[in-house]
Amino acid sequence: MALRHQDIWQQQVLPMLGARIRSALARLEAGEADRVEEIRLRPGRPILLRGGGQQAWLSPQLTVEDIRETMNILSQYSYYAFTEQLAQGYITIQGGHRVGVAGRVAVANGKVTAMAELGSLNFRIARQFPGVGEPVLPWLIHEGRVCNTLILSPPGCGKTTLLRDLVRLISDELGLTVGVVDERSELAGSYRGVPQLDVGARTDVLDGCPRDQGLIMLVRSMGPQVVAADEIGVEADAVALENVLAAGVAVLTTAHARDLADALQRPVLRRLIDGGCFQRGVILTRCQGIPALAGVVQLPHGRWLYRRVG
């Protein structure tokens, strides 16, 4: 049974923060806490809360010790046990919440190997919105099959949220086996290998795995009918997607772009779209601070199947 947002706030978010930060956030009213999507913590600055297209500062002004105390809690007082994950720039905690880290890094042979000194933290609250994919899914079914689909939007418009719910619906409502490559632990929000967000009963997740490798691994090992991955954009992604499609597996994925025209300016996306790899394009925008469906296009030629008016 999914936790209410208030329970997530009380049970999963607040306990992971240093005492002064936790005390300040505990004073938020329920409605204010419900809107929080990010908690940004920087020494010498107040707490910055972001959500719903708005932001607000919250006392007290933080110290290095506040950041260090929070990091100790996050790492269960075993900072070095999280060295590899921190080198990727984040930690995923129970509930699927992702904590981004910044500061001074250690580099060896041109590769980041560790976060040597912490500077700031960004808590991104994992929020599930069951049902957001229901108006979209019918546009993605053709002759009883799931269309290969590319979801486009600028950052912060709900690509990952929509993809997650489409995976859940395809798994639970359509009864198909789905494989998810979750390179940054955002789609399924896995904690110690177990998805914390509902991605469906027939879904298998490769957590923390590079997209290009994970897509092939899933096809070879788990026999999915549909695979999903977030934020494609490099040549290795294109090669992996082409191999997956050659195996007869349907693909759902996302990319950063304002619209189809913007996507076609990006070489990797243009190659995949012009090459006929995708049959549907879903375009998202933000309306009054809330993610909204701008339209659905038939690919590769871009004919509108649905377009939001107003």
NORZIGI-V826024 format. One record per run of one state. SS is the DSSP state (H for helix, E for strand, C for the rest). FROM is the first residue (numbers start at 1). TO is the last residue. Records with the same first field share a line. If there is no record, write none. Layout:
SS->FROM-TO / FROM-TO
This chain:
C->1-4 / 17-18 / 27-29 / 36-37 / 43-45 / 52-53 / 62-63 / 75-78 / 87-89 / 94-96 / 109-110 / 125-133 / 143-144 / 147-148 / 154-158 / 173-177 / 183-190 / 192-193 / 195-202 / 208-210 / 222-225 / 230-234 / 247-249 / 257-259 / 264-266 / 275-279 / 288-289 / 299-302 / 308-310
H->5-16 / 19-26 / 30-35 / 64-74 / 79-86 / 134-140 / 159-172 / 211-221 / 235-246 / 260-263 / 267-274
E->38-42 / 46-51 / 54-61 / 90-93 / 97-108 / 111-124 / 141-142 / 145-146 / 149-153 / 178-182 / 191-191 / 194-194 / 203-207 / 226-229 / 250-256 / 280-287 / 290-298 / 303-307
